[in-house]
Amino acid sequence: MDVQSSRVVPDGGYGWIVVAAVALINMTNQSILSVFGQLFVSELQKMQEDTFTAALITNLNSLALNFSGLFIGPAIKSFKPRNVAATGCILVALGLALCAFATESWHFILGYSFFVGFGLGLISPSTFMAINSYFTTKRGRAVGVSLAGAGLGQVLIPHLVRYLLDNHGFRYAVLSMSSLSLFGLFGAAFLKPLNPPAKHNNRKHIRLLAEADGEKTSPLQVVVVPANQSKSERSPPNVDTLCSRMGQRLVQAMDLELLKDVVFWSIIVGMALVYTATINFTMIFPDFLGQTAQLNSQMVAFCMSLVAGADIVCRLLLPIVTDQLRIPYRVVFLIGIVGLFVARCVLAENQALPVIISMSLLTGMMKSATVINNNLTISAHCRSEKLAGGLGLSMMSKGIIVITVGQLLGWVRDYADSYLICLYAQGAILLVVVLFWTPEIVYRHRRQRCATNKSMETQSVDAAEVAKLNS
């Protein structure tokens, strides 16, 4: 029986302390991504490195972040989310400390791309698992508040980095960011699990590989073959090989049986495409405003602040509305995709300042809908014991699609030499997700409504028969 189903979920209480702790972790660690250019680009230029090196470092960081999903499922099952999150904070701090003493570009690749990327990949799903166990109906607003911590960090930390760089230099600034990320350990200490973890120890899998299911094989196995049996008829005993048992353990540890579900494939691939389009938009938006819309640097910063501000505000307010109306998480995610599609198309068609300002606000609002409901959509589809594996597989799909589709979007921008064409390409990707998701969601909703109506009719008939018998 599922452990969580046998206990009452408080839907608050100590869970709000967990939310505050996760917000602190996000503010001091996840927001590090937003100051990469501010911290490292000038230092790379001093090393005579070009833009390709900076792009390589950021792409490898995203690769390590998402492919940490390969290990996150077994890690959360074998250890508590608290320990996994604390390990992620330590890796981020260690990676930034290495960058502070970097003298060559590969030092940044080792420290920022791999240590920081892998650490952030451990933090996100483990903190979500900690929040998920404390909330049911208020889960959306809890996740929204925790993610608002990252948004607040993206507003405050750039100013702190600018002050440190101007007054103390590169090395002191990066070491300060490394120390700041260790504040996440204080937050991780409060990630107390609501229920004891299920008895699922992946560290025992290696010892179990040489064992058949349910019985142990002896180190020396004797096979008796009749003397009159020919060599061609002699065959080894019918036992599972080591490779097959290793494959079975791997499937169990990573919950790979989720890949048999076509709907799960649709969810993780669709979310990965939206994630890739969002990253590409964030990268080209400042240049689009400056070169295509012909805005000055002050207005570019203002529009980017509008996107960030609308994102933070909606991370706090949107879950309250959707939880109150009980709108499914995936439907809210779909609404966010439609909004992002509309914003890109309008920006591509009209570069008037009032239009850009309104679309910047819409982009921030709709982006918050996709960010908040990313992990929530997976949690609504997967059983609790499969959730860690589902989050890991979703991260891996993002890593694969960022490498492939993300690079394709970059090629489109360079080949067409137009930010407008790139916006249309992003819109086409978002439209594909909408066209695939909408019929499936409508079909599942109608089927669920029909099942509910049949259940209500059956109950009413039973009630009428009981009333007739009593009379």
C-alpha angles and dihedrals in degrees: 000000000000111000095218094052091057094058134060114254107221094214088212132356110101086003090079089058087053089050091052090048091051090048088055091049092049093046094052099037116019092049090061088085091065095061100048094108093043093052107035113020095077091046091051089051089055087056089054092248121150133222091271090067092051090049090048091053093050094045092050089048090055089046093053091043094054099036090055080081085081088072104025097085096053090039095056091044094050097039134028120267086244092062093044092050092047090050089052092052091050092050091050091050092047092048093051091047089055090050091053090065096038118138099169134039094250088062088064090047091054097042105034104024100043109019097037093037095049091044093053089047090058094047102055102056095035093054090047090052089052092053095041094063094057102049141055115158093016095045094109096054091044091055090044093055092047092050090047085068089065090048091051089051091052088056099044106032097062089060091049091049092049091052093048094047093048096046107027109019138238101302096048091046094053093044088051090053088049090053091046091055089057088067083076088073088066089055093044090057089067095053093104111170115240093218130026111263117264117259097267112130113176091186088073092056094084091055090047095052093085092049128084117232107281099357139057125236120223119246091243115042117194118209118199114210122184114246093234093055115107123233092250090058094050111099134167119263118280099255131136114265123237091249094054092049090047089052092051092050090048091052090050094046095049097033090236090164085082087075089071088070112090092198091055089053089051091051099049096041092047093049091047091054091050090047091052093048090049093051091049092049092050089052098049101033097088092048091045090054094045102041107025101030091035095225122159122244093262093056091044090056090046093054092046089050089052090055092049094044095049089047093054095044093049092047086063101038107031097065090053090059097041094045091049092050091040093229111173114255094237092053090053088049089051091050088052091052091051090050092050090049092052092047093052094048093048092048090051092051102041128029098180113137097242089050092049092050093049093045091049089057091046091049092053092048095047093043089058089054091057096041095049096045097043099094091024090063091055092046090053092052102040128064114248094253090053097044097093091052091046091054090050093050090048090053091050092051089053090052093052095046094045089056094047110027093029092056089046091056089050090051091050090053093049096042096047093036087214132112089201092062089048090053090051090050090053089048091052090055091050091047091053090056091048093050092050098043102042100065092045094049092046091049093048091047093052092046091050091048091050091050090050092050092050090049091051091048091050091050092049092050091049090049091051092050091049091050091050092051092049091051 
